[in-house]
Amino acid sequence: MIDLKFGHMENYIKNYNAENLTQYERRNQHNFFTRYITIPYTKNKLSNKVIGLNWSKILSISLSLAFVIELIVHLSIFIKKSLLSLIIKDSMTGCYRRNIFDFYYKNKSNKSLILLDIDHFKRINDQYGHDEGDKVIKFLAKNLNQLNSDSTRVFRWGGEEFLIVLPKLSKKALLNKAESIRTNLDYTLQDGSRVTISLGVTEQKREESIFQAIYRADIALYQSKFQGRNKSMYL
């Protein structure tokens, strides 16, 4: 003789829930989300039993599922942004890579350009080591990256050379911007000497490709170097 009075009922409801993806449990009172079930192999009071939804479990499962989904969404967005940043940003400086310049500006017009590099950078590397040279580049890049916006981007154009693409500005405004960058650079080497930069600035002319403007900015940068460095030249 085996008493199935409770064990059989619990197993039946458990199997019912598994087959119907529900969360019914035994209960004594009716409500809108209850139903009668017939328990096989039982008699009298046990033959027709009321079961109802366990709302605390349903709420717990729903919240857990929503949390997992939200976590997956945020994780996906984070991974996407991280991978995108690795593709378009230089890992050392956080500036945009030169090889994605065409993607943003190949067919653009009405832009202003500032091309700059660090004065006597080879001497800094030779005298103080490449670690110190890297610190100088990172320090400059940190300052320049503050310029990044929807309308302005900073590219690492070479080892210690950077290109800033801005909206069309007047000659005066562009030179003021370049001079602000130059004078705000405050990095002192171990011997007390101050790191300086030279800048070449220009504006993209009507019906001129941006690459022609970059070439002119490069000439202006060369003139700045030739005339003693640590200055901004417009061409």
N, C-alpha and C positions, 0 to 999 in steps of 0.2 A: 504494500500500500504506500503511495507517494502523495503527499499533500501538495497540490499545484495551486492552492488558493491565491497566493500572492506572486510567487515566482513566475508562474505561467502568464499572469496578467502583465507584469512588468516587461517580460520578454516580448510579448505580443505587441505592446505599445512601442517598444524600442524598434522592433522590426517594421512596424507600421510607419514610424517616423523615418526610418532609413529608406523605405521604398517610396515614400511620398514627399521626402525632403521637408518634413514639418518638424515642429517642436512641441507636440502635444504631450501633456502629462495628466496623471489622474487628478481629478478635482471633484468637489462635492456640490459646487454651485454652477448654475448656468450663466452664460453671458453670450454676447453676440458671436464670439469666436470659439464656441464649443460645439461639440457634436457627440451623438451617441455612436458607440461601436459595440458590436457583438463579439464577446470573447468566446472562442470555440471551447468545447469540452468543459463548460461550466453550467451551473444551474442557478435558478432563483435570482437573488440579488446581483450575482456576479455576471449574469448572462448579458445584460444591457448596462453598459457603463458610460458615464459622461467623462469625456476628456477635453482639456482646453489648452490654449496656447500659453506657453511660459514666456511672458513678455520681457522679463528681465534677461533671459537668455537670448531672445531675439534681438533686443536692444544691444546687448553686449557683443553679439556676433556681428551685427550691422556696423557698430562703431569700430570694431576691430577691423572689419573689411574696409571701411572707409579710410581708416588710418593707414592701412597697408597700401591702398590705392594711391592716397595722397603722398605717401612716402616714395612710392615708385615713380610717380609723376615728377616730384621734386628732384629725385635722384637722376632721372632721365634728363631733366633740364640742366642739372649741374654737370653731368657727364658731357652733354652736348656743348655747353658753354666752354668747358675745360678743353675739349678736343678742338673746338673752333679757335680758342685762344692759342693753343699750341700751333695751329696751322697758320694763323695770320699774325701772331705776335712773336717778336724776338724774345727768347727765353731769358736772356741776360738783362735786357733793358726794359722789356715790356712795351717797347715801341713797335709799330707796324713793320713787318718785313718788307724789304725792297721788292721781292719777287711777287708781291700781291698789289703793287702800285697800279699796274695796268687795270686791275679789276675795278678800282675806284675812280681812276682819273684818266684813262687812256683817251677818252673822247670828251673830256670836260673842257670848258672854256671859262674865261673871266676869273682866273685864280691868281692869287699872289703867292710868292715863294720866298722862303728864307732857307738858304743852304749854309750850314755852319760846320766847323770842326774845331778840335782842341789844338791850341798852339803848342808847338814843341812836344807833341805827344811821344815821339820816339825817344826823346831825351828823358821824359818821365819814366818810361819803361826801362830804359838802360840804366838810369841812375837809382831808381827806387824799386825796380822790379815790376813784373807784370801784375802782381796782386794789387799794387798801388794804382797801376794804370787802369785796372778793372774797376777799382773803387771810384776813380775819377769819372769814368764813363757812366757808371751806375748813378752817381750823384747828379751828373748833368742830365741824364735821361729822366730821373725822378722829377727834376724841375720842369723839363720840357713836356712830360706827360700830363702835367696840369693844364696844358693848353688843349688837350684832346677834347673834342666836342662833336656835335653833329655836323658842324661846318668846318672843323679844323682837325687835321691828322698829322701826327709826328711819325716819320719813318726813320729807321736806322739805315742810312744810305750806304755806309761803309763801316770800317772798323771803328773810327772815332768821328765819323761824319754823319750828320743828321739833316734831314729835309723836312721842313714844315710847310704844309699846304694850307693856305688860308683863303677866305673869300676875298674878292677884289677889294683892295684898299687903295687909298691915295698914296702917293710917294711919301708924303710927310707922315701919315699914319703908319705906313709900313716900316719906315726907318725908326719911328718911335717904338714900335713893337720890337724890332731887332735890338735896339739899344737897351730896352728894358730887360730883354733876355740876357744880354751881355753883362750889364752892370749888376744884375741880381745873382750872377753866379759867384758864390762865395765858398771857394774850396782852397785851403792852404796846405801846401806840401810840408814835409818834415823840416826843411831848411827855412821855413817861414815865407817862401815865395808863393804868390797867388796864381792859381790856374786861370788862364784866360782863353777866350775863344775869338775866332774871326768869322765874320758873316758876310755873305753875299745875298742881296735882295733884289727882286725884280717883280714885274707884273706881266701877266700873260697878255699879249697884244691881240687885237682883233684878228680873227682868222689865222691865228698862230697856234700850232700844236703845243701842248704843255711840255713836250720834250725839248722844243726849241727854247722855251722859257727857262727850263732847267739848265740848258747849256749856257744861257746868258747869266744865270745866277752863279754858275760855276766860274765863269770869267770874273764876275764881280768878287767872288770869294778869293780868287787868285790875286786880284788887285789889292784886296785887303791884306793879304799875306805879304805882298810885295812892298806895300807902303808901311810896314812895321808891325802888322798884326794887332790884335786886340781892338778891332774897330769894325764898323758896319759900312759896307760900300753898296751903293745903288747903281744899277745899270739898266 
